[in-house]
Amino acid sequence: MSVTHTPDREPKVTAELAAEHGLKPDEYASMLESVGRTPTLTELGIYSVMWSEHCSYKSSRVWLKKLPTTAPWVICGPGENAGVIDIGDGQAAIFKMESHNHPSFIEPYQGAATGVGGILRDVFTMGARPVANLNALRFGEPANPKTRHLVAGVVAGIGGYGNCVGVPTVGGETNFHKAYNGNCLVNAMTVGVAQTDKIFYSKAAGVGKPVVYVGSKTGRDGIHGATMSSAEFTEDSEAKRPTVQVGDPFTEKLLIEACLELMATDAIVAIQDMGAAGLTSSSVEMAGKGGLGIDLDLDAVPQREAGMTPYEIMLSESQERMLMILEPGREEEAKRIFDKWELDFAVIGKLTDNGRMVIRMHGHTWCDVELAPLFDKAPLYNRPTEPTPPQAEIAAADAPLKASARDTLLALMGTPDLASRRWIWEQYDSQVGADTMIGPGGDAALVRVHGTPKALAMTTDCTPRYCYADPVRGGAQAVAEAYRNIITVGALPLAITDNMNFGNPEKPRIMGQFAGCIEGMAEACRVLDFPVVSGNVSLYNETNGEGILPTPAIGGVGLLKDSTLAIGSGVKAEGDVVLLFGETKGHVGQSLYLREVHGREEGAPPPVDLAAERRAGDLVRGLIEARTLTACHDLADGGLAVGLAEMALRGKKGIALTGLEAADAGLLFGEDQGRYLVTVAAGDVAAVTDAAKAAGVPVTTLGTVGGDAITGLGGGALALADLREVHEGWLPGYMAGDA
């Protein structure tokens, strides 16, 4: 911009312009009262992003407070960039999951790539070195003309960024459903490790201390990204492509190393990444947490485009940028580090004691407002909720097998939700860093804590169809499944991060789904000692009024103190005995069997007995610690038969089953919760059975490991070669255009 451009030459702020920025009439009225005059365009932009759903959580805060967030091992819960838990020996695990749904639907490669970059910054800004990435992806039905394009772009974006930045992508999940046709979900999770005495927070302190900008230059990409992510999609959403940020993983790698090097000193007072709403949110949140004001000189902000206005600079969501408060006199020391890593470094302002946000550029004042209303006085809504009507339980007898058990299992293993995801995860580097012990394709990933005997277990889980049918049960089940998956590798589940993906909260039905899922999650977290330490809320995931399935994605993290105890989910030795822990009643409501075989997406989802989950989890973990189990796999989508097939395929050995020849669809494909398949050496069966009975956990002997087929299922032997061809063939064929 030329120096002749002044605030009085900007467009006059009106109620209509405020509406274009996403502010409701009553919100605009509150803003006028707060500012005490007609705001400048820059002030309107700042208010609009800070009061957006994406930044303020104005519809969800009242419900999020119901989640349990504390435990003796929790160092920092929700409210910071990421959650922090103690993992012993002066070390902490720092992790979070967040969404990049709207950007990924508009521009899948950059949307997904910058989602990875953003969550990495949330973790390393707290002093952690990132050690693992995961992702939870939901796409529309495969027949939708846009789905293949979105899958290709999102997967390439995740791999392109994560592989280049040098952090392994070790796990996640991918599902398909028509409810996501107009709004895919891309939830990214990062786990890092830090020293407990070197954890950094975003609360600013110290009047007069310098505000420092580091990283990449500021451009015009991403402007209004936070506002765009707080609105429904329409047919015109493709026009929002300019609001999608552009990422540079090589710069991010330099930024990680530079920040960690500076963090080794005592120069940093506070640090915050520039995520949604960029320089606006980072400066407001840092000063707001400290109860201070902030004075910024935008002439000093490194810019990569000519003529940028204060409005554009403050709202830009250009990637790979951080904001810091430094100790006075340490600027040159810090600058030398960032110069070495060839990154921009600029002192752009200072902290003040007047509680105001003041922005200057070209000799003019473009913003001068009280900061508190931006930080903690955004509109807060207790929106009406409408409960989801309960659905009837469905008896297994009402959904009989239509073919032999063998042929039904073969068909299910090639359906979109059960087919192998190898085509996806082979595009991700899961081994960089050489600490990945269990990578993609298992129940939970396991990553060694470098230089120690410990390992961190991690997973992402949610069953949206359950949440749609019964939000309370669905919310509890999502937490319980994350708990089970961490147990299967021998780890102690410690905490979760959540990503709450829902439709328009202004609709009571949608808000009721949110409230119900929170209720179920909260109860599961309490019973399982599995608190919530961080998270993200993504609302307005709708297109033309059609919302997604309620999807409270859960990212779980656990600790395995002795990584040599780790076991996988693939069968191991010939002659091992296969046991089932947990009660099977044959619950087929909302099961994949019911949907794929009978075309019925209905019924109540399976109940979740949290006390039984705890008993079974403690039993399994104790047996793994005793080195008694040789493999372990939790049962979820597809039920018992699918779980057996997955264990056989992963271990590349067959299973000879006994007593299942006449089993019905409920027993074979029902999705009863709280169950584990395990294998043990034949000589240990009696001891394991006694331990299960003593723990109050039902146990059933199913068969033995051996051969190259699954036998005894009904309908003849199912060769592993045939099973593998079907299981691994669907996704590559679909992406090649063959399906």
C-alpha positions in Angstrom: 0.0 0.0 0.0 1.1 3.6 -0.5 1.8 5.9 2.4 -1.2 7.9 1.3 -3.6 5.2 2.4 -5.0 6.2 5.8 -7.7 4.7 8.1 -10.3 7.3 6.9 -9.9 6.0 3.3 -11.0 2.5 4.3 -14.6 1.3 3.7 -17.0 2.6 6.3 -18.0 -0.1 8.7 -21.7 -0.8 8.6 -24.0 -3.5 9.9 -24.0 -5.0 6.4 -20.2 -5.1 6.3 -20.2 -6.7 9.7 -22.6 -9.3 8.5 -20.2 -10.1 5.6 -17.6 -10.7 8.3 -19.8 -13.3 10.1 -21.1 -11.1 12.9 -24.8 -11.4 13.8 -26.8 -8.1 14.4 -26.7 -8.5 18.2 -23.0 -9.3 18.0 -22.3 -6.2 16.0 -24.3 -4.2 18.5 -22.2 -5.6 21.3 -19.1 -4.7 19.4 -20.2 -1.1 18.9 -20.9 -0.9 22.7 -17.5 -2.4 23.4 -15.5 0.0 21.1 -17.7 3.0 21.9 -17.7 4.3 18.3 -17.9 3.1 14.8 -14.9 0.8 14.4 -12.3 0.9 11.7 -12.1 -1.8 9.1 -9.1 -3.3 10.8 -10.9 -3.3 14.2 -13.9 -5.0 12.5 -11.7 -7.7 11.1 -10.1 -8.3 14.4 -13.4 -8.6 16.3 -14.9 -10.8 13.6 -12.1 -13.4 13.8 -11.8 -13.3 17.6 -15.6 -13.6 18.0 -15.9 -16.3 15.3 -16.9 -19.8 16.4 -13.5 -21.1 15.4 -11.6 -18.9 17.8 -14.1 -18.2 20.6 -16.0 -21.5 21.0 -19.0 -19.4 21.8 -21.5 -22.3 21.2 -19.4 -25.0 22.8 -17.8 -23.6 25.9 -20.7 -24.2 28.2 -20.6 -27.9 27.4 -16.8 -28.4 27.2 -16.6 -27.4 30.9 -18.4 -30.7 31.7 -15.4 -32.8 30.6 -13.0 -34.1 33.3 -9.6 -32.5 32.7 -7.4 -33.3 35.7 -5.4 -36.2 37.1 -2.2 -36.5 39.1 -0.3 -37.0 35.9 -1.8 -34.0 34.0 0.6 -31.0 34.0 -1.5 -28.8 31.7 -5.1 -29.3 30.6 -7.2 -27.4 28.0 -6.6 -23.7 27.5 -3.0 -23.8 26.2 -1.7 -24.7 22.7 -1.6 -28.4 23.6 -2.1 -30.7 26.6 0.8 -31.9 28.8 1.1 -35.1 30.8 3.9 -36.4 33.0 5.5 -39.6 31.6 8.2 -39.9 34.3 11.9 -39.3 34.5 11.4 -35.5 34.2 9.7 -36.0 30.8 6.3 -34.9 29.5 4.2 -35.9 26.5 2.6 -32.9 24.8 -0.2 -33.5 22.3 -3.3 -32.1 20.6 -5.7 -32.8 17.7 -7.3 -30.1 15.5 -9.3 -29.8 12.4 -8.7 -28.4 8.9 -12.0 -29.5 7.5 -13.2 -26.5 5.5 -9.8 -25.7 3.9 -9.3 -29.4 2.9 -12.7 -29.6 1.1 -11.9 -26.4 -0.9 -8.2 -27.2 -1.6 -7.4 -30.7 -0.4 -3.6 -30.7 -0.8 -2.8 -27.4 0.9 -5.7 -27.7 3.4 -4.4 -31.1 4.7 -0.8 -30.0 4.5 -1.3 -26.9 6.5 -3.4 -28.8 9.0 -0.3 -30.9 9.7 1.9 -27.8 9.9 -0.5 -26.1 12.3 -0.8 -29.0 14.7 3.0 -29.4 14.7 3.4 -25.8 15.8 0.9 -26.2 18.6 3.1 -28.9 20.0 6.6 -27.5 19.5 5.6 -24.0 20.7 5.3 -25.6 24.1 8.9 -26.8 24.0 8.3 -30.4 22.7 10.1 -32.1 19.9 7.4 -33.6 17.7 7.8 -37.4 17.6 4.6 -38.6 15.8 1.7 -37.5 13.6 -1.7 -39.2 13.3 -4.8 -38.2 11.3 -8.5 -39.0 11.3 -10.1 -38.6 7.9 -13.7 -38.8 6.8 -14.8 -38.7 3.2 -18.1 -38.9 1.3 -19.4 -42.1 -0.3 -17.0 -43.6 -2.9 -19.6 -43.1 -5.7 -19.6 -39.3 -5.1 -17.8 -37.6 -8.0 -15.7 -35.5 -5.6 -14.6 -38.2 -3.2 -11.6 -39.7 -5.2 -10.2 -36.2 -5.8 -10.5 -35.3 -2.1 -8.8 -38.6 -1.0 -6.0 -38.2 -3.4 -5.3 -34.5 -2.4 -5.7 -34.9 1.3 -3.4 -38.0 1.5 -0.8 -36.3 -0.7 -1.0 -33.2 1.4 -0.5 -35.1 4.7 2.4 -37.1 3.2 3.9 -34.1 1.4 4.2 -32.0 4.6 4.8 -34.7 7.2 7.4 -36.5 5.2 9.4 -33.4 4.4 9.3 -32.0 8.0 10.8 -35.3 9.3 8.1 -36.4 11.7 6.7 -39.9 11.2 3.0 -40.4 10.5 2.2 -43.5 12.5 -1.5 -44.0 12.7 -5.0 -42.8 12.2 -8.3 -43.8 10.6 -10.2 -43.3 7.3 -13.9 -43.7 6.8 -16.4 -43.2 4.0 -20.1 -42.1 4.4 -22.5 -40.1 2.3 -23.0 -37.6 5.1 -19.5 -36.3 4.3 -20.2 -35.8 0.6 -20.2 -32.0 0.9 -17.8 -31.6 3.8 -14.9 -34.0 4.4 -13.2 -34.1 7.8 -9.4 -33.8 8.2 -8.3 -34.0 11.8 -4.6 -33.9 12.5 -2.9 -35.0 15.7 0.7 -34.5 16.8 2.5 -36.0 19.9 5.8 -34.5 21.2 8.2 -35.0 24.1 9.6 -32.3 26.3 11.5 -31.9 29.6 9.1 -31.0 32.4 11.3 -28.1 33.5 11.3 -26.7 29.9 7.7 -26.4 29.1 6.7 -23.0 27.5 3.3 -21.3 27.8 1.6 -18.5 26.0 0.8 -16.2 28.9 2.6 -12.9 28.4 4.3 -11.1 31.3 6.3 -8.0 31.8 5.3 -4.5 30.8 7.6 -3.1 28.2 9.0 -6.5 27.1 9.5 -6.9 23.4 7.0 -8.7 21.1 9.0 -10.6 18.5 7.9 -12.1 15.2 9.8 -15.1 13.8 9.5 -17.5 10.9 8.2 -16.9 7.4 7.1 -13.6 5.9 3.4 -12.5 5.9 1.4 -12.8 2.7 -2.2 -12.6 1.7 -3.0 -16.3 2.0 -5.5 -17.5 4.6 -7.2 -14.2 5.1 -10.6 -14.9 6.7 -9.7 -18.5 7.2 -11.1 -18.6 10.8 -14.3 -16.9 9.6 -14.7 -19.3 6.7 -14.3 -22.2 9.0 -17.2 -20.9 11.1 -19.8 -21.0 8.4 -21.7 -23.6 6.3 -20.7 -24.4 2.8 -22.8 -23.6 -0.3 -22.4 -24.1 -4.0 -20.1 -21.0 -4.0 -17.6 -22.5 -1.6 -15.1 -23.1 -4.3 -14.7 -19.3 -4.5 -13.2 -19.4 -1.0 -10.0 -21.0 -2.3 -8.0 -17.9 -1.6 -8.7 -18.3 2.1 -6.8 -21.6 2.2 -3.2 -21.2 3.4 -0.1 -22.4 1.6 2.4 -24.5 3.6 6.2 -24.9 3.3 7.4 -28.0 5.4 11.0 -27.2 4.8 10.6 -23.8 6.5 8.6 -25.5 9.3 11.6 -27.9 9.9 13.9 -24.9 10.3 11.4 -23.2 12.6 11.2 -26.2 14.8 15.0 -26.4 15.2 15.4 -22.6 15.7 12.6 -22.5 18.4 14.0 -25.5 20.2 17.5 -24.0 20.2 16.2 -20.7 21.6 14.1 -22.6 24.2 17.4 -24.1 25.5 18.2 -20.6 26.8 16.1 -18.6 29.3 15.3 -15.8 26.8 11.7 -16.7 26.1 8.9 -15.3 28.4 6.0 -16.6 26.3 5.4 -18.1 22.9 2.4 -18.7 20.7 2.1 -20.0 17.1 0.2 -17.9 14.6 -2.6 -20.3 13.7 -6.2 -19.4 12.9 -6.5 -15.6 12.7 -2.7 -15.3 12.5 -1.1 -12.3 14.2 -4.5 -11.2 15.6 -5.2 -14.3 17.7 -1.6 -14.9 18.8 -1.2 -11.3 20.1 -4.7 -11.1 21.7 -4.3 -14.5 23.4 -0.8 -13.8 24.8 -1.6 -10.4 26.1 -5.1 -11.4 27.3 -3.8 -14.4 29.3 -1.4 -12.0 31.0 -4.0 -9.3 31.7 -1.9 -6.8 29.7 -2.1 -4.6 26.6 -0.1 -4.9 23.4 1.3 -2.2 21.1 2.2 -3.4 17.5 4.1 -1.6 14.8 3.1 -3.3 11.5 5.8 -1.5 9.5 8.2 -4.0 11.2 6.3 -7.1 10.2 8.2 -9.1 7.5 6.0 -9.0 4.4 6.3 -11.0 1.2 3.8 -9.0 -0.8 3.8 -5.3 -1.6 1.1 -2.9 -0.5 -0.4 -5.0 2.3 -2.8 -3.2 4.5 -3.0 -3.5 8.3 -6.3 -5.4 7.9 -4.5 -7.9 5.7 -1.5 -8.3 7.9 -3.5 -8.8 11.0 -5.9 -11.4 9.4 -3.3 -13.2 7.3 -2.9 -16.9 8.1 0.4 -17.4 6.3 2.1 -20.5 7.7 5.3 -21.2 9.6 5.1 -18.1 11.9 5.4 -17.7 15.6 5.1 -14.8 18.1 7.3 -14.5 21.2 7.8 -12.3 24.2 11.5 -12.1 25.1 13.4 -10.9 28.1 14.7 -7.4 27.3 18.2 -7.4 26.1 18.0 -10.9 24.6 16.9 -9.8 21.2 20.3 -10.0 19.5 21.0 -13.4 20.9 17.7 -14.6 19.6 18.2 -13.0 16.3 21.5 -14.7 15.8 19.8 -18.1 16.2 17.0 -17.3 13.6 19.5 -15.7 11.2 21.5 -19.0 11.4 18.4 -20.9 10.4 17.6 -18.4 7.7 14.3 -17.3 9.2 12.9 -13.8 9.6 13.2 -12.2 13.0 11.7 -8.8 13.9 10.7 -6.9 17.0 7.2 -5.7 16.1 6.0 -4.2 19.4 5.9 -4.3 23.2 3.6 -5.2 26.1 1.8 -2.4 27.8 -0.1 -1.9 31.1 -3.1 -0.2 29.6 -5.1 -3.3 28.7 -5.5 -2.1 25.1 -4.6 -3.4 21.6 -3.0 -0.6 19.6 -1.9 -1.1 16.0 0.2 1.4 14.1 1.5 1.6 10.6 2.7 4.3 8.3 2.3 6.9 11.1 -1.4 6.2 11.6 -3.3 4.3 14.3 -5.5 1.6 12.7 -6.7 -0.1 15.9 -7.1 1.1 19.5 -9.5 -1.0 21.4 -9.8 -2.6 24.8 -8.2 -6.1 24.6 -10.3 -7.9 27.2 -13.5 -8.1 25.1 -11.5 -9.7 22.3 -9.9 -12.3 24.6 -12.6 -13.5 27.1 -15.8 -11.5 26.5 -16.8 -13.0 23.2 -20.5 -13.8 22.9 -21.4 -17.0 24.9 -24.4 -19.0 23.8 -26.3 -21.7 25.7 -28.1 -22.8 22.6 -31.3 -24.9 22.7 -30.8 -28.7 22.5 -33.0 -31.3 21.2 -32.4 -34.9 22.2 -31.9 -37.6 19.6 -34.9 -40.0 19.8 -33.8 -43.5 20.8 -33.8 -46.2 18.2 -35.1 -49.7 18.7 -32.8 -52.6 19.5 -32.4 -55.0 16.6 -32.3 -58.7 17.3 -29.8 -60.8 15.4 -32.6 -63.1 14.3 -34.0 -60.1 12.3 -30.8 -59.8 10.3 -29.9 -63.4 9.3 -26.9 -64.4 7.2 -27.7 -64.2 3.5 -24.7 -66.4 2.5 -22.3 -68.6 4.3 -20.2 -67.1 7.1 -17.1 -67.5 4.9 -18.5 -65.6 1.9 -20.0 -62.9 4.1 -16.7 -62.3 5.8 -14.9 -62.2 2.5 -17.4 -59.7 1.1 -17.2 -57.4 4.2 -13.4 -57.3 4.2 -13.5 -55.7 0.8 -16.0 -53.0 1.7 -14.9 -49.3 1.9 -15.0 -49.1 5.7 -13.2 -52.4 6.3 -10.8 -52.6 3.4 -7.0 -52.1 4.0 -5.7 -48.5 4.2 -2.3 -49.6 3.0 -2.6 -47.4 -0.1 -2.9 -44.4 2.2 -0.3 -45.1 4.8 2.4 -46.3 2.4 2.5 -42.7 1.2 3.5 -41.6 4.7 7.0 -42.0 6.2 6.2 -43.8 9.4 9.8 -44.7 10.2 11.7 -41.4 10.1 13.5 -41.0 13.5 13.9 -44.7 13.9 11.8 -44.9 17.0 8.5 -46.2 15.5 7.9 -49.7 17.0 4.3 -50.2 15.8 3.2 -48.1 12.8 0.1 -47.8 10.7 -2.1 -50.8 10.3 -2.3 -51.8 14.0 -4.7 -51.0 16.8 -2.5 -48.3 18.2 0.9 -46.9 17.1 3.8 -47.2 19.5 6.8 -44.8 19.4 9.8 -45.2 21.6 10.7 -42.2 23.8 14.2 -41.7 22.3 17.1 -42.8 24.5 14.8 -44.4 27.1 13.2 -47.8 27.6 9.7 -46.1 27.4 7.3 -45.9 24.6 4.2 -43.8 23.9 1.1 -45.5 22.5 -1.3 -43.4 20.5 -4.5 -43.8 18.5 -7.5 -41.9 17.0 -11.0 -43.3 17.3 -14.7 -42.6 16.7 -17.7 -44.4 15.3 -19.9 -41.6 13.9 -22.8 -43.8 13.0 -23.1 -44.7 16.7 -23.0 -41.0 17.7 -25.8 -40.2 15.2 -28.0 -43.0 16.5 -27.4 -42.3 20.2 -24.9 -39.4 21.0 -24.5 -40.5 24.6 -23.6 -44.1 23.8 -21.5 -42.9 20.8 -19.5 -40.4 22.8 -18.7 -43.0 25.5 -17.8 -45.7 22.9 -15.3 -43.3 21.1 -13.4 -42.9 24.4 -13.7 -46.6 25.3 -12.4 -47.7 21.9 -9.4 -45.3 22.2 -8.8 -46.8 25.7 -8.9 -50.4 24.3 -6.6 -49.7 21.4 -3.9 -48.3 23.8 -4.4 -51.3 26.1 -3.8 -53.8 23.2 -0.1 -52.8 22.9 0.4 -53.0 26.7 0.3 -49.3 27.5 -1.5 -47.5 30.3 -4.0 -45.1 28.9 -3.3 -41.6 30.3 -5.2 -38.9 28.5 -7.1 -37.8 25.4 -7.4 -34.9 23.1 -10.7 -34.5 21.2 -11.8 -33.0 17.9 -15.5 -32.2 18.1 -16.8 -32.2 14.5 -20.5 -31.3 14.2 -23.0 -29.4 12.0 -24.7 -26.1 12.6 -25.0 -25.5 16.3 -27.9 -23.1 15.8 -30.1 -26.1 15.1 -31.3 -27.7 18.3 -30.9 -31.2 16.9 -27.2 -30.6 16.2 -26.6 -29.0 19.5 -28.4 -31.9 21.1 -25.9 -34.3 19.4 -23.0 -32.2 20.7 -24.4 -32.2 24.3 -25.1 -35.9 24.2 -21.6 -36.8 22.9 -20.1 -34.6 25.7 -22.2 -36.4 28.3 -21.0 -39.9 27.1 -17.4 -38.8 26.7 -17.3 -37.2 30.2 -18.7 -40.4 31.9 -16.2 -42.6 30.0 -13.3 -40.3 30.9 -14.2 -40.4 34.5 -14.7 -44.2 34.8 -11.6 -45.0 32.8 -9.3 -42.3 34.4 -8.7 -40.9 30.9 -9.0 -37.1 31.2 -9.3 -34.6 28.3 -6.2 -32.4 28.2 -6.6 -30.6 24.9 -8.9 -30.4 21.9 -10.6 -28.5 19.1 -14.2 -27.8 18.1 -15.2 -27.6 14.5 -18.9 -26.6 13.9 -20.9 -25.6 10.8 -19.8 -28.7 9.0 -22.7 -28.5 6.6 -23.4 -28.0 3.0 -26.7 -26.6 1.8 -28.2 -27.4 5.1 -27.0 -31.1 5.2 -24.8 -31.8 8.2 -22.2 -34.4 8.7 -22.6 -37.3 11.2 -21.7 -36.1 14.7 -18.0 -37.0 14.9 -16.2 -36.5 18.2 -12.9 -37.8 17.2 -10.8 -39.0 20.1 -7.0 -39.0 20.1 -5.7 -41.2 23.0 -2.2 -41.4 24.4 -0.7 -43.9 26.8 2.6 -45.0 28.3 4.4 -48.3 28.1 7.3 -48.0 30.7 9.1 -51.0 29.2 8.9 -51.0 25.5 10.2 -54.6 25.3 6.7 -55.7 26.6 5.0 -54.4 23.4 3.0 -56.9 21.4 1.2 -56.4 18.1 -2.2 -57.6 16.8 -1.0 -60.2 14.4 -1.0 -63.9 15.4 2.5 -65.2 16.1 3.3 -68.8 16.6 1.8 -72.0 15.2 -0.2 -73.7 17.9 -1.0 -70.6 19.9 -4.5 -70.6 21.3 -7.0 -67.9 20.4 -9.1 -66.6 23.3 -11.9 -64.0 23.4 -12.2 -61.7 26.4 -15.6 -60.0 27.1 -19.2 -60.7 26.7 -20.9 -61.3 23.3 -24.6 -60.8 23.0 -24.7 -60.4 19.2 -25.5 -56.7 19.0 -26.2 -55.9 15.3 -27.8 -52.5 15.5 -25.8 -49.9 13.6 -23.2 -52.6 12.7 -21.4 -52.6 9.4 -22.8 -56.0 8.8 -26.4 -54.7 9.0 -25.5 -51.8 6.7 -23.5 -53.7 4.1 -25.4 -57.0 3.9 -28.9 -55.8 4.7 -28.7 -52.2 3.5 -30.1 -51.1 6.9 -28.4 -48.2 8.7 -30.6 -48.3 11.8 -31.1 -49.5 15.3 -29.6 -48.7 18.7 -25.8 -48.8 18.8 -24.2 -51.3 21.2 -24.3 -50.4 24.9 -21.0 -49.4 26.6 -20.4 -51.0 30.1 -17.6 -48.8 31.4 -17.0 -50.9 34.5 -16.5 -54.0 32.3 -14.2 -52.0 30.0 -12.1 -51.1 33.0 -12.0 -54.8 34.2 -11.1 -56.2 30.8 -8.5 -53.4 30.2 -6.7 -54.0 33.5 -6.7 -57.8 32.9 -5.2 -57.5 29.4 -2.6 -55.0 30.5 -1.6 -57.2 33.4 -1.2 -60.2 31.2 0.9 -58.3 28.8 3.1 -57.1 31.6 3.5 -60.7 32.7 4.6 -61.5 29.1 1.8 -64.1 28.9 0.0 -62.9 25.8 1.5 -63.2 22.3 -0.9 -61.0 20.4 -3.9 -58.8 21.2 -6.6 -57.1 19.1 -9.7 -55.2 20.2 -13.0 -55.9 18.5 -14.8 -53.0 16.9 -16.2 -52.5 13.3 -17.2 -55.9 11.8 -17.2 -57.8 15.1 -15.6 -61.1 15.9 -15.2 -62.6 12.4 -13.5 -59.4 11.0 -11.2 -59.2 14.1 -10.1 -62.8 13.5 -9.4 -62.1 9.9 -7.4 -59.0 10.7 -5.3 -60.9 13.2 -4.6 -63.7 10.7 -3.7 -61.3 7.9 -1.4 -59.2 10.1 0.3 -62.3 11.3 0.3 -64.1 8.0 -0.9 -67.3 9.6 -4.3 -69.1 9.5 -6.7 -69.8 12.4 -8.5 -73.1 13.0 -11.7 -72.2 14.8 -13.9 -74.6 16.8 -17.5 -74.2 17.8 -18.4 -71.4 15.3 -19.8 -73.5 12.4 -23.4 -72.8 13.4 -22.9 -69.3 14.7 -25.4 -66.7 13.7 -24.7 -63.2 12.3 -24.9 -61.6 15.8 -22.1 -63.8 17.2 -19.9 -63.5 14.1 -20.5 -59.8 13.1 -22.2 -58.1 16.0 -20.3 -55.2 17.4 -20.5 -55.7 21.2 -18.1 -53.5 23.0 -15.4 -54.2 25.6 -14.0 -57.3 23.9 -10.4 -58.4 23.0 -9.0 -61.2 21.0 -5.8 -62.6 22.4 -3.4 -65.4 21.6 -1.5 -67.4 24.2 0.9 -70.4 24.2 -1.0 -73.6 24.8 0.7 -74.1 28.1 -0.6 -70.8 29.4 -4.3 -71.2 28.6 -5.3 -72.5 32.0 -3.5 -69.7 33.9 -5.0 -67.0 31.6 -8.5 -68.5 31.9 -8.2 -68.5 35.7 -7.0 -64.9 35.7 -9.9 -63.8 33.5 -12.4 -65.5 35.7 -10.8 -64.0 38.8 -11.1 -60.5 37.2 -14.8 -61.1 36.3 -14.1 -61.0 32.6 -15.8 -63.7 30.4 -13.4 -65.8 28.4 -14.0 -68.1 25.5 -11.6 -70.5 23.7 -12.0 -70.0 19.9 -9.3 -72.1 18.2 -5.6 -72.3 17.4 -3.2 -70.6 15.1 -1.9 -72.5 12.1 -2.0 -73.1 8.4 -2.8 -70.6 5.6 -6.5 -70.3 5.9 -9.3 -69.5 8.4 -11.3 -72.7 8.9 -14.3 -73.7 11.0 -16.2 -70.5 10.3 -19.0 -72.1 8.2 -18.9 -72.4 4.4 -15.5 -74.0 4.0 -11.9 -72.8 4.4 -11.1 -69.1 3.6 -7.6 -69.0 2.2 -5.6 -66.0 3.5 -4.4 -65.3 -0.1 -8.1 -64.8 -1.2 -8.8 -62.8 1.9 -5.8 -60.5 1.3 -6.6 -60.0 -2.3 -10.1 -58.7 -1.5 -9.0 -56.8 1.6 -6.1 -55.0 0.0 -7.5 -54.6 -3.5 -10.5 -52.2 -3.0 -8.7 -48.9 -2.2 -6.0 -49.1 -4.9 -8.6 -50.2 -7.4 -10.9 -47.3 -6.4 -8.1 -44.7 -6.6 -7.1 -46.1 -10.0 -10.7 -45.6 -11.2 -11.5 -49.3 -11.4 -14.2 -49.2 -8.7 
